[in-house]
Amino acid sequence: MKPLAQSSVLPPKSIGPDPLSSETLSKTLRVCYEWMHFSRIMDQRLMQLFRQGLVQGTMVGGDGNEGLIVPLTLLLDRERDVISFTHRDLAGKLIWSRTVREHICHYLANAGSPTQAREGNVHYGDPANRSYPMISHLGSMVSLVVGGTDSQRRKGENAIGVALFGDGGSSTGDIHETMNLAAVYQLPILFIVENNEYAYSTPTGEQFAVKNLADRARGYGFAGETLDIQDTAHSLTQLHKAVEFVRRENKPYFIEAKVLRLSGHAAYDTADYIPSATKEGWAQRDALPRLRKKVVELFGEEEIVRREKELADYLEEAIASALQEPEAEPGNMLEDVFSPTRSRISWQKEEPAKKLTLAQGLNKGLHKIMRESPEALVIGQDIADYGGPFKVTENLFQKFGRERVINCPLAESATVGHATGLALNGHRPIIEFQFADFATDATTQIVLNAATFHFRAGAKVPLVLRYPCGGGLTFGSFHSQELEALYLQFPGLKVLYPSTPQDAYNALLAAYEDDNPVLLFEHKKLYRQAHGDVQHDPNYQKVWKPRLVREGSEATWVTYGDMVRESAQALDTLTDEFDFTADLFDLRALNPLDLTEIKESLALTRRLIVVHEARRTCGFGAELVSRLTEELFFDLEAPPLRLTPPDMPVPFAPALEKVYRPDAASITGKVVAWWEQNQL
């Protein structure tokens, strides 16, 4: 790793292996003071720049947080450890990485911004140096730290993770899922809640009933403490003990840090809802002036004033330089939604397997990936000894062990965050959801965290999410839904939906080696009903393009998933009884969507049929019809036919589900009616 750049004017970014000894404590306190002072004046200058219209968005200050974040960050190993700073932790970001000028450019949202001005001014991080950017869904940040730390430990690094969040965020489900996850996996995570007594304007008394948030740690089986940060020497001592404990014992630990918020929630907040007496009390507890008094005693007023001026002058130079940067250029924003996949895995040839089910084809692919790619991990509920509810992970645990085949708690959101952190640090996780329906509990992690990383932070997230989906097995509303359209609305996710054992095998390999989150939809009915030979296919990447299942002349027929099987059966009847033939396409890849061959077919047939199992309103069929007809609308000889279930929950009883779900018989009848109505 390249050294982290810093100016010689700034204080050191490290305080050594023994920062609290009698010989080094004075120097340590001075380094802390200089960083705390520099961060405070930089916060104040950024606020001034905001009021001048130069800082974009809004401004969230860290004044009052420095007494925690400076000692903590200086105690960490920036070459190994993992962290996710909150929006009040500017001081920590300044110490961790990047130049001061780059930090300022980010707030100015100009061409010098390390995120190319794509990310909000307090949300940025530095994933390459294991500082993960925050998102506004504050609880969703911490599980990435768990994943990144897990990855570091798997690589042999004696790393710890620091998961920072606020008192408001402590009420979110993600925090509790992640604390439980870290305890179950016995990972070295230091959880720190920054309790400044208000979540925006809501006081802690209206957020939780416990007296001390640190008490919550016991509920997850690890220890915790409360730390008042007004005395920096004391904070250093307690934080040093906590960091060393977590690193040595390889266990989680919890700190409730009593920090301050010396101004409103953000620049637009006058904080008039906070009593004056409370504000006065906060000012008296401010660690910065207390520490200044101490270092003046140690080093003299003249020396400290000299350093303060030197730091202030340096900040003004950095601001002046950053203001010279031009506006941010749009560049290739659309291209940067996805990370390019720069290298392919050299898969080994293997003997063909005869007459496998689709589930067996996936199982064969998982064994191949685990055998040939050491970065692979398989994660899910009941996937180890049990082999998964549909036995797709059968025998993986017996061959590859618990270190790589990981049974996780019922915590879909934290599980995806954990996997995202693993992926950001070089591992390539594969998650199995028990049912696609349950993935909705992880929606924020999938669509706003993992999916957006490359666009906002330039980081790749090679992650496969397996979705057992679809109806026809009388599983009812919570186990039968087709949710692909939900995820296709969000940028940054690739989606595959195979319908044959060979395509399922190919899709798994293609998804695994992609450097982006890939959702792999697997129809549960096809797990046992689709049969076919599976062999090593050097052209497995062709799964990203549609497959022509049948050729014909009356229409262009587009579908995917189990509707390929139902459509093929319907087309058999239509051909035998009505001499109706069609080009039947299995999409296979829903994003990125390649419609070139399908458009060529539609230009010839001039009639379009789209079939899918997801509900009608906002279903993917509407998008397909729109894209396929916007260029060929005036060449069509009939209105497009879109066959879907109605807009209702999936019913349970077989007789009811048969009415709800398209099948060969209902598809045949509706195509015939459409054909006759339009005199085809």
Secondary structure, DSSP 4 states (H G I P E B T S, - for coil): -PPPP--TTSPPS---S-TTSTTTHHHHHHHHHHHHHHHHHHHHHHHHHHHTT-S-S-----TTTHHHHHHHHHHS-TTT-EEE--TT-HHHHHHHSS-HHHHHHHHHTBTT-TTTT-S-TTT--BGGGTBPPP-SSGGGGHHHHHHHHHHHHHTT----EEEEEETTGGGSHHHHHHHHHHHHHT--EEEEEEE-SEETTEEGGGT-S-S-GGGGGGGGT--EEEEETTSHHHHHHHHHHHHHHHHHHT--EEEEEE----S-SSTT---TTS-HHHHHHHHHH-HHHHHHHHHHHHH-HHHHHHHHHHHHHHHHHHHHHHTTSPBPP-TTTTGGGS--------PPP---EEEEEHHHHHHHHHHHHHHH-TTEEEEETT-SSS--TTSTTTTHHHHH-TTTEEE--S-HHHHHHHHHHHHHTT-EEEEE-SSGGGGGGGHIIIIIIGGGHHHHH-----EEEEEEE--SSS--TTS----HHHHHTSTT-EEE---SHHHHHHHHHHHHHSSSEEEEEEEHHHHHH-EEEE---TTGGGGGS-EEEE--SSEEEEE-THHHHHHHHHHHHHHHHH---EEEEE--EEES---HHHHHHHHHH--EEEE-SS-STT-HHHHHHHHHHTTTGGG-SS--EEE---SSPPP-SHHHHHHHS--HHHHHHHHHHHHHHTT-
